[in-house]
Amino acid sequence: MIDFLTPVSKAVIAHREVLSEGVLGKQILPYSEKGELPALEKVKFAILGVKENRNDEDYMGEEINFDSCRKAFYSLYAGNWKYKIADLGDIEKGETVKDTYFAMRAVINELIKFKIIPLILGGSQDLVMGQYRSYDSFGSMLNIVNVDSRFDLGDADRPISNVSYVGKLIVDKPYNLFNYSVIGYQSYFNPPEEIALMDKLYFDAYRLGEISAEITKVEPIFRNADLVSIDIGAIKSSELSYKSKFSPNGFDGKEICAIARYAGISNKVSSFGVYEVKNLVDIDNAAMLIAQIFWYFIEGVNFRVKDDDFSDEKHYTTYKVIVDDEILLFKKSNKTGRWWLELPFILNVNNKLKSKTLLPCTYGEYLSACNQEIPERWYKARRKNEV
């Protein structure tokens, strides 16, 4: 792992020294000397920069620097947290972009094995490919949640880019992707054929207005997620205040931080990336907002509550709802109050899932089922399981 990393810059280390006592910068364990990683035994989070942007469709040869984001994050005070944070520096551009993906895959895979959550600062968002491939050795189906104004599906037969990479995730072996969810998409940024393809593949898409109207809707979306990526283009440009082509519409600072906290609360999320981070030269609004996104994600992780074992009926309450010719089984955790919907294992079908599983859902979906409406997430998951 250390072979792929370059230490945190001397400018950030010097900035760390002049910070007030008690801030995160004084507590973070930085990789400051080449060849000498900090002790990771009790570390839960690792900041990791990936300075790659050559697959940005607007790439003009510019270099990436994450110092402003680090300085902003270091200047914040910790919450009532029980976990340690390390800063492992950066992965530099490889000879090719595929080399960068390989380095990401090696480093993130190692961190996940140690149960350390990487907090990725990334250039172009095609780097999700490296984040995703980090899970290959675990041999399990994965759920990706992408906070983005675009689907980024693209054409799998064309070269990968920062707005056209998900198609590659779908068709490249090994086939690990079970579900892909997009939070905050804006219709006018997405070709009609991609909107139709999302529906055809039974993927989940949630419009910006839908989530802004009720931010709590994201909680069950994240509950089954393995990896999360945020394109900062999903944030309205006025919140970032730096030169960009981003949209005047998008999530505001409060909303994106709430979303990050819900991602952290999920017991399954094991890697978290913020992408399209570029052109930052000082601790401006963008750098500080990215720092606060990480802060709220870490806050969420520190408040994770594990639902008790659903194999023991004393830990949950089951509700059976008959909708048409289907019997839907809803389960409510007695410990957390979270709702789940059972997806049955279907015999004699080439299932992606090898046993019955529980889908996160809401109380509202239970009420809708009582009114003879089959929850869309149950229908999509079942169809995806059958194809």
C-alpha positions in Angstrom: 0.0 0.0 0.0 2.7 2.5 0.9 4.3 2.2 -2.5 1.3 4.0 -4.1 1.2 6.9 -1.6 2.9 10.2 -1.4 3.0 12.0 2.0 0.8 15.0 3.0 2.4 18.2 1.7 4.8 20.2 3.9 2.4 23.2 3.6 -0.4 21.2 5.3 1.9 19.8 8.0 3.1 23.4 8.7 -0.5 24.6 8.8 -1.3 21.9 11.2 1.4 23.1 13.7 -0.2 26.6 14.0 -3.7 25.4 14.6 -5.5 25.7 17.9 -5.4 22.9 20.4 -8.4 20.5 20.1 -9.0 20.8 16.4 -9.0 17.8 14.2 -5.6 18.7 12.7 -4.0 18.1 16.1 -5.6 14.7 16.4 -5.3 13.3 12.8 -2.4 11.0 12.2 -0.7 12.2 9.0 1.6 10.4 6.7 4.3 13.1 6.8 7.5 11.2 6.1 8.1 9.1 3.0 8.1 5.4 3.9 6.8 5.9 7.4 3.0 5.3 7.6 1.3 6.2 10.9 0.1 3.4 13.1 -3.3 2.3 11.9 -4.3 -0.2 14.6 -7.1 2.0 16.1 -7.9 4.1 13.0 -11.4 4.0 11.6 -11.1 6.7 8.8 -8.3 7.4 6.3 -8.2 10.5 4.2 -6.9 9.6 0.7 -6.4 12.0 -2.2 -6.4 10.8 -5.8 -4.8 13.4 -8.1 -6.2 12.1 -11.3 -8.4 14.0 -13.8 -7.2 13.0 -17.3 -10.5 11.4 -18.1 -12.3 14.7 -17.4 -14.2 15.5 -20.6 -12.9 19.1 -20.1 -9.3 18.1 -19.2 -6.8 20.8 -20.2 -3.7 19.6 -18.5 -4.4 21.2 -15.1 -2.9 19.7 -11.9 -4.9 18.9 -8.8 -4.1 20.0 -5.2 -6.1 19.0 -2.1 -4.2 21.2 0.4 -7.1 23.6 0.8 -9.5 20.8 1.6 -7.1 19.3 4.1 -6.5 22.7 5.8 -10.2 23.3 6.0 -10.9 19.9 7.5 -7.9 20.1 9.9 -9.3 23.4 11.3 -12.6 21.9 12.4 -13.3 20.6 15.9 -14.2 17.0 16.4 -17.6 15.9 17.7 -18.0 13.4 20.5 -16.3 10.8 18.5 -14.7 7.5 19.5 -12.7 6.8 16.4 -9.3 7.9 15.2 -8.5 9.5 11.8 -5.4 9.1 9.6 -4.4 11.1 6.6 -2.6 8.9 4.1 -1.6 11.6 1.6 -2.2 11.2 -2.1 -2.1 8.7 -4.9 -0.4 10.6 -7.8 -1.3 10.2 -11.4 0.0 6.9 -12.8 1.6 6.5 -16.2 -1.9 5.8 -17.5 -5.3 6.3 -15.9 -5.6 2.6 -15.6 -2.5 2.6 -13.4 -4.2 5.1 -11.1 -7.3 2.9 -10.9 -5.0 0.0 -10.0 -3.3 2.0 -7.2 -6.7 3.0 -5.9 -7.9 -0.6 -6.0 -4.8 -1.8 -4.0 -4.9 0.9 -1.4 -8.7 1.0 -0.7 -8.9 -2.8 -0.7 -6.2 -2.9 2.0 -8.0 -0.3 4.1 -11.3 -2.1 3.9 -9.7 -5.3 4.9 -8.5 -3.5 8.1 -12.1 -2.1 8.5 -10.8 1.4 7.8 -13.2 3.6 5.9 -11.4 5.6 3.1 -12.5 9.2 2.8 -11.6 9.8 -0.9 -10.8 13.2 -2.3 -10.9 12.7 -6.0 -10.4 14.5 -9.3 -12.6 13.3 -12.1 -15.5 11.1 -11.1 -14.5 8.2 -13.3 -12.3 7.3 -10.3 -15.3 5.6 -8.9 -14.1 2.7 -11.1 -11.0 2.3 -8.8 -13.2 2.6 -5.7 -15.6 0.0 -7.1 -12.9 -2.5 -8.2 -11.4 -2.3 -4.7 -14.2 -4.8 -3.7 -13.5 -7.4 -6.3 -11.6 -9.8 -3.9 -14.5 -9.9 -1.5 -16.7 -11.7 -4.0 -20.0 -10.1 -3.0 -22.7 -8.2 -4.9 -22.4 -4.4 -4.4 -24.8 -1.5 -4.1 -23.5 1.9 -5.2 -25.2 5.2 -4.2 -24.1 8.2 -6.3 -25.2 11.8 -5.3 -25.1 13.4 -8.7 -27.1 15.6 -11.0 -26.3 13.1 -13.8 -26.6 9.3 -14.2 -23.1 9.1 -15.8 -24.2 5.9 -17.6 -22.7 6.6 -21.0 -21.9 4.1 -23.7 -19.9 1.2 -22.5 -18.4 0.8 -26.0 -16.8 4.3 -25.9 -13.8 5.5 -23.8 -14.5 6.1 -20.1 -14.9 9.6 -18.9 -16.1 11.5 -15.8 -19.6 11.6 -17.1 -19.6 8.2 -18.8 -18.3 5.5 -16.5 -21.2 3.6 -15.0 -21.8 1.6 -18.2 -18.2 0.2 -17.8 -19.0 -0.8 -14.2 -22.0 -2.8 -15.5 -20.4 -4.7 -18.3 -16.8 -5.2 -17.1 -16.0 -8.4 -15.4 -16.3 -9.5 -12.6 -20.0 -8.6 -12.5 -20.3 -7.3 -8.9 -22.9 -4.6 -9.3 -26.4 -5.4 -7.9 -27.9 -2.0 -7.6 -27.0 1.6 -8.6 -28.9 4.5 -7.1 -28.6 8.2 -8.0 -29.7 10.9 -5.6 -30.5 14.4 -6.8 -30.5 13.9 -10.6 -31.7 16.8 -12.7 -33.7 15.7 -15.8 -32.3 18.4 -18.2 -28.8 17.1 -17.7 -29.7 13.5 -18.7 -30.4 12.2 -22.2 -33.9 10.6 -22.4 -32.3 7.3 -23.4 -30.3 7.2 -20.1 -33.4 7.9 -18.1 -35.1 5.0 -19.9 -32.1 2.8 -19.4 -32.1 3.5 -15.6 -35.7 2.2 -15.6 -34.9 -0.8 -17.8 -32.1 -1.9 -15.6 -34.3 -1.4 -12.5 -31.9 1.0 -11.0 -33.1 3.7 -8.6 -33.2 7.4 -9.4 -34.4 10.2 -7.2 -34.9 13.7 -8.5 -33.4 16.8 -6.8 -36.8 18.2 -5.9 -38.1 14.9 -4.4 -35.1 14.7 -2.0 -35.0 18.4 -1.2 -38.7 18.2 -0.3 -38.1 15.4 2.2 -34.4 14.8 2.9 -35.2 11.8 5.2 -36.0 9.8 2.1 -32.3 9.1 1.6 -31.9 7.1 4.8 -33.2 3.7 3.4 -31.4 4.3 0.1 -28.0 4.4 2.0 -28.9 1.6 4.4 -27.9 -1.1 1.9 -25.1 0.9 0.2 -21.5 -0.4 0.2 -19.8 2.5 -1.4 -20.9 6.1 -1.8 -19.7 8.8 -4.2 -20.6 12.5 -4.3 -20.1 14.6 -7.4 -19.8 18.2 -6.1 -21.6 19.2 -9.3 -24.8 18.0 -7.4 -24.3 21.1 -5.2 -25.7 24.4 -6.4 -22.8 26.6 -7.7 -23.5 29.5 -5.4 -22.7 27.2 -2.4 -19.2 26.5 -3.9 -18.2 30.0 -5.0 -15.4 29.1 -7.4 -15.0 28.9 -11.1 -17.0 26.0 -12.4 -19.6 25.0 -14.9 -21.9 23.6 -12.2 -25.6 24.3 -12.1 -27.4 27.1 -10.2 -29.7 24.4 -9.1 -28.6 21.6 -6.7 -28.4 20.7 -3.1 -27.5 23.5 -0.7 -24.8 23.1 2.0 -27.2 22.0 4.7 -28.8 19.4 2.5 -25.5 17.9 1.2 -24.2 17.6 4.8 -27.4 15.9 6.0 -27.1 13.5 3.1 -23.5 12.8 4.1 -24.6 12.1 7.7 -27.2 9.6 6.5 -24.5 7.9 4.5 -22.4 7.6 7.6 -25.2 6.3 9.7 -25.6 3.3 7.3 -24.0 0.2 8.9 -22.9 -1.1 5.4 -21.1 1.9 3.8 -17.4 1.1 3.8 -16.0 3.7 1.4 -16.9 7.3 0.8 -15.7 9.5 -2.0 -16.1 13.2 -3.0 -15.2 13.8 -6.6 -14.7 16.6 -9.1 -12.6 18.4 -6.6 -10.4 20.8 -8.6 -9.4 24.4 -9.0 -9.2 25.0 -5.3 -6.4 27.4 -4.4 -7.4 28.5 -0.9 -9.8 27.7 2.0 -12.8 29.1 0.2 -16.4 28.0 0.4 -15.9 24.9 -1.7 -13.0 23.6 0.4 -14.8 24.3 3.6 -18.0 22.7 2.4 -16.1 19.5 1.3 -14.5 19.5 4.8 -17.9 19.7 6.4 -19.2 16.9 4.2 -16.5 14.7 5.6 -17.2 15.9 9.1 -20.9 15.0 8.9 -20.1 11.6 7.4 -17.8 10.8 10.3 -20.4 12.1 12.7 -22.9 9.7 11.2 -20.5 6.7 11.5 -19.9 7.5 15.2 -23.7 7.3 15.7 -24.2 4.0 13.9 -26.6 1.6 15.7 -26.7 -2.0 14.5 -30.1 -3.6 14.1 -30.4 -6.8 16.1 -30.3 -10.2 14.4 -33.5 -10.7 12.3 -33.3 -14.5 12.7 -34.6 -14.0 16.2 -38.2 -13.0 16.3 -38.0 -11.2 19.6 -35.9 -8.4 18.0 -38.5 -7.4 15.4 -42.2 -7.2 14.7 -43.5 -8.7 11.4 -46.4 -7.3 9.5 -48.0 -9.3 6.6 -49.7 -7.3 3.9 -51.6 -8.9 1.0 -51.4 -6.9 -2.2 -53.1 -8.6 -5.2 -51.7 -12.1 -5.1 -48.5 -11.2 -3.2 -47.9 -11.5 0.5 -45.5 -8.8 1.5 -43.6 -9.3 4.8 -42.6 -6.0 6.5 -40.3 -6.2 9.5 -39.8 -3.4 12.0 -36.8 -3.4 14.3 -37.8 -3.2 17.9 -34.4 -1.6 18.6 -34.1 1.2 16.0 -37.6 1.5 14.6 -36.3 1.0 11.1 -38.5 -0.8 8.6 -37.5 -3.6 6.2 -39.3 -5.5 3.5 -38.4 -9.1 2.8 -37.4 -10.1 -0.7 -38.0 -13.8 -1.1 -35.6 -16.2 -2.7 -37.2 -17.5 -5.9 -36.5 -21.2 -6.8 -35.7 -22.4 -10.3 -34.5 -18.9 -11.4 -31.0 -17.8 -12.0 -30.9 -15.5 -9.0 -28.3 -12.9 -8.3 -29.1 -13.3 -4.6 -28.7 -16.8 -3.1 -31.1 -16.4 -0.2 -34.0 -14.3 0.9 -32.9 -10.8 1.8 -34.3 -7.7 3.5 -34.7 -4.4 1.7 -34.6 -1.2 3.6 -37.9 0.7 3.4 -40.0 3.3 5.2 -43.1 3.3 7.3 -44.7 5.2 4.5 -44.1 2.3 2.2 -45.8 0.0 4.6 -48.8 2.3 4.7 -48.9 2.4 0.9 -48.9 -1.4 0.8 -51.8 -1.4 3.2 -53.5 0.7 0.5 -52.8 -1.9 -2.2 -49.7 -0.3 -3.6 -46.6 -2.5 -4.1 -43.5 -0.6 -3.1 -41.4 0.3 -6.2 -38.1 -0.7 -4.5 -39.6 -4.2 -3.9 -40.7 -4.6 -7.5 -37.4 -3.4 -8.9 -35.3 -5.6 -6.6 -37.4 -8.6 -7.4 -37.2 -8.0 -11.2 -33.4 -7.4 -10.9 -33.1 -10.7 -9.0 -34.9 -12.6 -11.7 -33.0 -11.2 -14.8 
